[in-house]
Amino acid sequence: MEQDNKKRLDALKALKIGENTPADGKKLRLSEGGNSPEKKTSTGSVAPVCKLSHRERGYFNALVEFLDSRGLLETVDTLLLTMLAKNVSIWREIAERITGVDDLVQTFENGTSNVSGLQTAKDKSEGAILRLSAKLGLSPLDRAKLFGAASSTELSKTKSNDGDDLDKFLN
């Protein structure tokens, strides 16, 4: 059993699963990665709700700066931002491992086939990314909806219904 565990550990090391390896290929020390201080914003300090790798923290910080510069960031967004950074990291790791059709389809001994676990995990992380991104207004359409709703709310504060066509019809 100990030999099986060693083989599994060696296989995970070979795939570099769970390593905090930035784009430059240097291995991070454990003290790096998710232990950086809170990000100061116009709305206060924003920090992830759990430890993030160096790459995840970079994405988290980019999201914070993007949303803060547009006046869309609130402290309560930290959970969504953390989940989005984690899901983008998972998606990227899986996407880099998918190199061809053999990685997308698994064939069983009896000849049947199915979508591979890699593709299923990639699909689930993509779905989570799209849902979280929409909630944070990270696509042009989502931002238009957010800004449109905000401007409509502001306009409605100054409008009056008294004396409009509907009032004339009802009276």
C-alpha positions as CSV (number, residue, x, y, z in Angstrom):
1,M,0.0,0.0,0.0
2,E,2.8,2.4,0.8
3,Q,4.3,1.6,-2.6
4,D,1.0,2.5,-4.3
5,N,0.9,5.8,-2.5
6,K,4.5,6.6,-3.6
7,K,3.5,5.8,-7.2
8,R,0.5,8.1,-6.9
9,L,2.6,10.9,-5.4
10,D,5.2,10.5,-8.1
11,A,2.4,10.7,-10.8
12,L,1.0,13.9,-9.3
13,K,4.5,15.4,-9.1
14,A,5.1,14.5,-12.8
15,L,1.8,16.3,-13.7
16,K,2.8,19.3,-11.5
17,I,-0.7,19.2,-10.0
18,G,-1.1,21.6,-7.1
19,E,2.3,23.3,-7.6
20,N,2.5,27.1,-7.3
21,T,4.6,27.6,-10.4
22,P,4.5,31.0,-12.0
23,A,4.9,31.7,-15.7
24,D,8.7,32.1,-15.3
25,G,8.9,28.5,-14.2
26,K,10.6,29.2,-10.8
27,K,9.1,27.3,-7.9
28,L,7.5,29.4,-5.2
29,R,8.3,29.1,-1.6
30,L,5.4,28.4,0.7
31,S,5.7,31.8,2.2
32,E,4.8,33.3,-1.2
33,G,1.6,32.7,-3.1
34,G,-1.5,33.5,-1.1
35,N,0.0,35.3,1.9
36,S,0.4,38.7,0.4
37,P,-1.2,41.6,2.3
38,E,-4.6,43.0,1.6
39,K,-5.2,45.0,-1.5
40,K,-6.0,48.7,-0.7
41,T,-8.9,50.1,-2.8
42,S,-11.1,53.1,-2.8
43,T,-13.6,51.1,-0.8
44,G,-11.2,49.8,1.8
45,S,-9.1,46.7,2.0
46,V,-9.9,43.6,-0.1
47,A,-8.3,40.2,0.6
48,P,-9.1,36.7,-0.7
49,V,-11.1,34.5,1.7
50,C,-8.6,31.7,1.4
51,K,-5.0,31.1,0.4
52,L,-4.3,31.7,-3.3
53,S,-1.3,30.6,-5.4
54,H,0.9,33.3,-6.9
55,R,-0.9,33.1,-10.2
56,E,-4.4,33.1,-8.6
57,R,-3.4,36.1,-6.5
58,G,-2.2,38.0,-9.6
59,Y,-5.6,37.4,-11.2
60,F,-7.5,38.3,-8.0
61,N,-5.5,41.6,-7.8
62,A,-6.1,42.4,-11.5
63,L,-9.9,41.9,-10.9
64,V,-9.8,44.1,-7.9
65,E,-8.0,46.9,-9.8
66,F,-10.4,46.6,-12.8
67,L,-13.6,46.7,-10.7
68,D,-12.3,49.3,-8.3
69,S,-11.3,51.7,-11.1
70,R,-14.8,51.5,-12.5
71,G,-16.5,52.0,-9.1
72,L,-18.0,48.5,-9.2
73,L,-16.0,47.0,-6.3
74,E,-17.5,46.3,-2.8
75,T,-15.9,44.5,0.0
76,V,-18.6,41.8,-0.1
77,D,-17.3,40.8,-3.6
78,T,-14.2,39.2,-2.1
79,L,-15.8,35.7,-2.0
80,L,-16.9,35.9,-5.7
81,L,-13.4,37.2,-6.6
82,T,-11.7,34.4,-4.7
83,M,-13.9,31.8,-6.3
84,L,-13.4,33.2,-9.8
85,A,-9.6,33.3,-9.3
86,K,-9.6,29.7,-8.2
87,N,-11.8,28.5,-11.0
88,V,-9.7,30.3,-13.7
89,S,-6.6,28.6,-12.3
90,I,-8.3,25.2,-12.3
91,W,-9.6,25.8,-15.9
92,R,-6.1,26.9,-17.1
93,E,-4.4,23.8,-15.5
94,I,-6.9,21.5,-17.2
95,A,-6.9,23.3,-20.5
96,E,-3.1,23.0,-20.7
97,R,-3.4,19.2,-20.1
98,I,-5.9,18.7,-22.9
99,T,-3.9,18.2,-26.1
100,G,-6.1,16.2,-28.3
101,V,-9.3,14.2,-28.8
102,D,-7.9,11.3,-26.7
103,D,-8.0,13.7,-23.7
104,L,-11.7,14.5,-24.3
105,V,-13.1,11.0,-24.8
106,Q,-12.5,8.0,-22.6
107,T,-13.1,4.5,-24.0
108,F,-13.9,1.6,-21.7
109,E,-12.8,-2.0,-22.0
110,N,-16.3,-3.0,-23.2
111,G,-16.0,-0.5,-26.1
112,T,-18.3,2.2,-24.8
113,S,-17.1,5.7,-24.6
114,N,-17.9,8.8,-22.6
115,V,-16.6,12.4,-22.1
116,S,-13.4,12.3,-20.0
117,G,-13.2,13.5,-16.5
118,L,-10.8,16.2,-17.7
119,Q,-13.4,17.6,-20.1
120,T,-16.1,17.4,-17.5
121,A,-14.0,19.2,-15.0
122,K,-13.1,21.8,-17.6
123,D,-16.8,22.3,-18.5
124,K,-17.8,22.7,-14.9
125,S,-15.1,25.3,-14.2
126,E,-16.0,27.2,-17.4
127,G,-19.6,27.3,-16.2
128,A,-18.6,28.6,-12.8
129,I,-16.3,31.2,-14.5
130,L,-19.1,32.5,-16.7
131,R,-21.6,32.7,-13.8
132,L,-19.2,34.5,-11.5
133,S,-18.0,36.8,-14.2
134,A,-21.6,37.8,-15.0
135,K,-22.3,38.5,-11.4
136,L,-19.2,40.8,-11.3
137,G,-20.0,42.5,-14.6
138,L,-16.9,41.3,-16.4
139,S,-18.3,41.1,-20.0
140,P,-19.4,44.1,-22.1
141,L,-23.0,42.9,-22.0
142,D,-22.9,42.4,-18.2
143,R,-21.4,45.9,-17.7
144,A,-24.0,47.4,-19.9
145,K,-26.7,45.8,-17.9
146,L,-25.1,46.9,-14.6
147,F,-24.6,50.5,-15.8
148,G,-28.0,50.5,-17.5
149,A,-29.8,49.4,-14.4
150,A,-27.8,52.0,-12.3
151,S,-28.6,54.9,-14.7
152,S,-32.3,53.8,-14.9
153,T,-32.5,53.9,-11.1
154,E,-31.0,57.4,-11.0
155,L,-33.3,58.6,-13.7
156,S,-36.4,57.2,-12.0
157,K,-35.6,59.2,-8.9
158,T,-36.1,62.5,-10.8
159,K,-39.2,61.4,-12.8
160,S,-42.8,62.0,-11.9
161,N,-45.8,59.9,-13.0
162,D,-48.3,62.7,-12.2
163,G,-50.1,64.0,-15.3
164,D,-48.7,61.4,-17.7
165,D,-50.8,59.5,-20.4
166,L,-51.6,56.7,-18.0
167,D,-53.1,59.2,-15.4
168,K,-55.2,60.8,-18.2
169,F,-56.5,57.4,-19.2
170,L,-57.4,56.4,-15.6
171,N,-59.1,59.7,-14.7
